[in-house]
Amino acid sequence: MPFDERYVVSSEKQVAAELEHALDRMRNRDRGTAPVMIDGQPCCAECEEPMPKRARLGYGRCIDCQSRHERTQGE
């Protein structure tokens, strides 16, 4: 196999490994607790603000509360 082909194959394998690693991080990310239902509407488990779109994606916290949670987890 010529050097150029080995480089391309190696690069493709590296890209595939990096992609798989990124997908694993996304799959294992803490989405928080389940949303709280208030008046039949899914709301953030912490601040209780309505968040129907994020709840459909499986998140239990709004963006602000999730960001604050992730920052405090690293400490």
PLY file of the C-alpha trace (Angstrom):
ply
format ascii 1.0
element vertex 75
property float x
property float y
property float z
element edge 74
property int vertex1
property int vertex2
end_header
0.00 0.00 0.00
1.51 3.36 -1.00
2.28 5.91 1.68
-0.55 8.25 0.57
-3.15 5.50 0.93
-1.86 4.54 4.38
-2.13 8.18 5.44
-5.74 8.43 4.19
-6.75 5.16 5.87
-5.06 6.25 9.10
-6.78 9.65 8.97
-10.18 8.04 8.34
-9.69 5.72 11.31
-8.68 8.65 13.52
-11.73 10.68 12.46
-14.01 7.69 13.09
-12.50 7.16 16.56
-12.88 10.86 17.44
-16.49 10.81 16.26
-17.28 7.73 18.31
-15.64 9.32 21.37
-17.75 12.49 20.92
-20.92 10.43 20.54
-20.10 8.48 23.72
-19.66 11.75 25.62
-23.04 12.96 24.38
-24.76 9.67 25.24
-23.32 9.63 28.75
-24.00 13.28 29.51
-26.06 14.00 32.59
-29.42 15.26 31.37
-30.65 15.82 34.89
-33.70 14.63 36.69
-37.10 14.18 35.09
-39.03 17.38 34.38
-41.69 18.47 36.87
-45.26 18.61 35.57
-47.06 21.84 36.50
-50.58 22.36 35.15
-49.95 19.56 32.65
-46.84 21.23 31.22
-43.26 19.92 31.64
-41.13 22.35 33.64
-37.54 22.56 34.83
-36.94 20.41 37.92
-34.97 23.25 39.57
-36.53 26.61 38.64
-39.93 25.25 37.52
-39.97 27.34 34.33
-41.89 25.77 31.40
-39.65 23.95 28.91
-41.70 21.71 26.59
-39.05 21.42 23.85
-36.21 20.37 26.17
-38.48 17.90 27.99
-39.24 16.19 24.66
-35.49 15.77 24.20
-35.25 14.05 27.57
-33.86 16.89 29.67
-35.16 17.64 33.15
-33.52 21.04 33.54
-33.68 24.25 31.50
-30.50 25.40 29.77
-29.50 27.82 32.55
-30.03 25.30 35.36
-28.29 22.52 33.40
-25.30 24.80 32.71
-25.08 25.74 36.40
-25.32 22.04 37.34
-22.52 21.07 34.94
-20.25 23.88 36.23
-20.73 22.83 39.84
-20.15 19.13 39.01
-16.60 19.91 37.91
-15.63 21.43 41.23
0 1
1 2
2 3
3 4
4 5
5 6
6 7
7 8
8 9
9 10
10 11
11 12
12 13
13 14
14 15
15 16
16 17
17 18
18 19
19 20
20 21
21 22
22 23
23 24
24 25
25 26
26 27
27 28
28 29
29 30
30 31
31 32
32 33
33 34
34 35
35 36
36 37
37 38
38 39
39 40
40 41
41 42
42 43
43 44
44 45
45 46
46 47
47 48
48 49
49 50
50 51
51 52
52 53
53 54
54 55
55 56
56 57
57 58
58 59
59 60
60 61
61 62
62 63
63 64
64 65
65 66
66 67
67 68
68 69
69 70
70 71
71 72
72 73
73 74
